């Protein structure tokens, strides 16, 4: 079974549609959507409709901090720019879409896999996994062999051996990585809708649950059209520029 791991869509219709097409061409059969479906981008309703369709067809979906903010109100730590988009987004969504965001779980588990937006040790606290320390804390907080999370907008892979030895590396796209059975793994696919590693191409990853192999992907898409959608919505120009620069 091939599972597409897609996270941090951020209302980017162009990136999401390109990733879905790419995944379909790779023979993906299942989807895990790791949160932050809204925020920053100009097409929240379109993106949410697609997410809801996938969930109706059996996809896993968990709540991100931007999803929670749109459904429940932004918190005091959210930046003014993000808060502005949250308020605009709330007005773009239907009651059904807002209810969908509100009922999303913080975590989901299936067999030996944990799906969560931010981390396993405090899913509702929205701490970022910025390095090995946070990654190990997350892995120690779960018995799951595989943890898949978003929140960080750059792809990364961490592992923890049975003897407590930790490791990390930045993956290259299109390289199949065997996830060895004597380790726990924490996978961050990177952002579909707003990559921040200097490469504007959309990120996602494909996990083969039979062979326990993982492949990170980068998908070029019409970034100019996504930026134009942000401008057409009257959202801050800086958000459009960040998409164009991958930052």
N, C-alpha and C positions, 0 to 999 in steps of 0.2 A: 504494500500500500504506500503510495507516494502522497505525502502531505505537504502542501504549500504553506509555509509560515510567513504570514504577512502582517506587518504592524506599522503603526504611525502613518496611516493613510492621509490624515490631515486634510480632508475635503478636496483632495487632488484627483479629479475625475480622470484626467489624462494619464497620470501615472498608474492609477489602479486598473484602468481598462487595459493598459499595455501589459501589466503584470499578469492579469487574468488570462489574457491571450497567450502570453509566453508560457505560463504554467500549463495551460490546456495542451499546448503543442508538445510539452515534455511528458504528457501522459499522467498528470496529477489527477488523483481521484478524490482527495479530501483536502479540506482547508481548515487552518487554524488562524484566526484573526485576533491579534494580540492587543487590541485597543488603540485609543486615540484615532477614532474614525473621523472626528471633526476637529475644528480649530485650524487657524492659519490660512486655509485654502478657501476658494470661492464657490465650491460646489458641494456643500454638505448634504443637501437633500438627495442628490444623485448618488453620492457615495453611500449614504445610509440605505437607500433603496437596494443597492447591490449587496451590501452586507446582510440586510434582512433576507434577501432572496437566498443567499448562501446558507444562512442559518436555518431557514426553512427546509433547505435540502440536506441538512445534517452537519453543517460546519460548526466548529467550536468558535465562540467569541467571548472575550472578556472585556471588562471595563477599563478604560484609561482615564488619566486625570482630566483631560480635556472633555471627555465624554461625561464624566461626573460633574464637571463645572457647568456644562451646558444644561444638564438635567436638573442640577440642584443649586446652582449658583457658584461663582468663582470664589476661591479662598483668598485670604489676605496676602499670601505669598506669591500669587500669580502676577506676572509683570503686566504693566498697564496696556501694552500693545496686545498681549494675549487676551487680556480681559475685554478689550474693545471688540476683538473678533468673537469671543464667547457670547457677548451680548447680541451682536449682529446675527450670529449663527442661531441662537435661540429663536429669533424672529423668523428664520427661514424654514424652520422645521414644523411638521404637522404634529398634532397631539399624539398620533400613533408612533411617530418617530421619536418624540421626546419620551414616551412611555417605554419604548424599546431601550433607549439609553439608560433610563432609570433602573430597569430590571436586570441589566447585564451583571453577571457575577464578577467578583474580583479575581477568582481563580476557577480553573476547571482541571479535572484530572481524568486520565484514561489510561488504564493499565499502569505502565511504568513512566508515564509522561505527565508533567505538570505544566499548565499554561497559565501565565500571569503577565500583567503589563509591566510592573516595575521590578519586583523582587519577591522572593518566597518568605522572607522573615517579617515583613511588614507591608503587605500588599496595598493597604489603604494609606500608608504614609508617603508613598510616591518617592522614596529614596532612589537615587540613580546608582546603577552599578558602574562606577567610573573606573574601577580597576580591580585588581586581584583581591583586595581586602573585602570589598563589598560582595564580590562574586563568591568567595569562600563562605562568607556569612550566609549568603542565600543558599548555597549548597548544603551547608550544615543544618539549615532549617527544614529540610525536606528529605524524605527517604526515596523520592523519585529518582530514577536513573537519569532521566532527561528533564531538564527545566528549560522551557522556551519563554523568553520574555522580550519586551520591547523597551520603550521609554528612552533608551539611548539611541540616537539616530545614526550611529556608525556600527557596522557589522563587527562582531567579536565572538570569540569562542574560548571558554574556560573549561578546565577539567580538574577533578580531584580524585586521587588514587585511594585505594583502601588503606594505604599506610599513611595517608595525610599529605602526600606530596601534591602540590598545586602547580598548575601550568596554565598558560594563556598564549594565544597568538591571534594576529589579525589575518583573517582568511583572504584568499584570492578567489575571484569568481571562477566558476566552471571547473573547479578542482574538487573531486569527490574525496571526502574525508571519512575514513572508517572510525566510528565511535566505539572504541574498544570496550569489551564487556566488564573489565575490572576497574572501571572508573565511573564517576558521576560526571555529567556534562551540563554545562549551562550555555545555551545558544542565544545570541542576540542577532537576529537577521539583518538589522539596520532598517532605516525608514523607507517605506515605499513612497510616501508623499512628500518628504522633505529631508533628503540625505544631507549630512553635515560633514562629510569628509573631503570636500572639495570636488567631488564628482557628482553632477546633477542627476545621473542615471538612477532610476528607481532600484531599491534594494529589496530582495526577499530571499528565502532559502527553501530548499526542498529536502525533506527528511523521508528516507525509505525505512519504514518501520519493520520490514522483513529483514533486510540486510544490515540495518543500523548504520546506514551511510547518509552523510549530509553533504549537500552542495549549495554553496552560496551563489546567488545570481545577481547580475546587474542588467537592467533593461533600459535602454535609451527610449525616450518618449518625447512628445511635443511639449517641451518645457516652456516655450514662448506662449503657447496657447494657455497653459496653466497660469502663467504670470498675467496674461491678459484677463483671465477670469477673475483674478484677485483685484486687478485695477477696475474692472467693470463693476465689481461689487462695492467699490469705494473704500476698500481696505487699505491699510498703509502700504505705500510703495516699497518700503524696506522688505516686506514679506515677498513681494514679487522678485526683488533683486536677490534675496537669499536663495530662492529656487534656482534662478539662473546661474548662480555661482556655486551651488551645492554647499551652502553654509548655514 
